[in-house]
Amino acid sequence: MRWSVSVVAEGDRVVTREEVVELADAVAGHGGIASGLGTPRYGAQLVVEAGSRDDALTRGRELFAGAAEKAGLPAWPVVHEDAVSEDEDDEGWDRPA
């Protein structure tokens, strides 16, 4: 099953535009987007294949850590993570606004 995994790390300085662009490039191969410009956080949302939410979060954290390292970002602690399966996401379209 496909999962959309969001991971955010927080540290002690402001993240630059160049760093967010590098992170975006690093997660692009996983259907990812990056965030964090001008804040003491950087994050990414990416797509993974996994059999369960726990496996999706584990895989997402691994890919996030690798992408952050590739982008030259510091290994800050993760302060938020979430995973939504494609089935859960599809259900959201059926709910009234």
Secondary structure, 3 states (H helix, E strand, C coil): CEEEEEEEEECCCCCCHHHHHHHHHHHHHHCCEEECCCCCEEEEEEEEECCCHHHHHHHHHHHHHHHHHHCCCCCCCEEEEEEEEHHHHHHHHHCCC
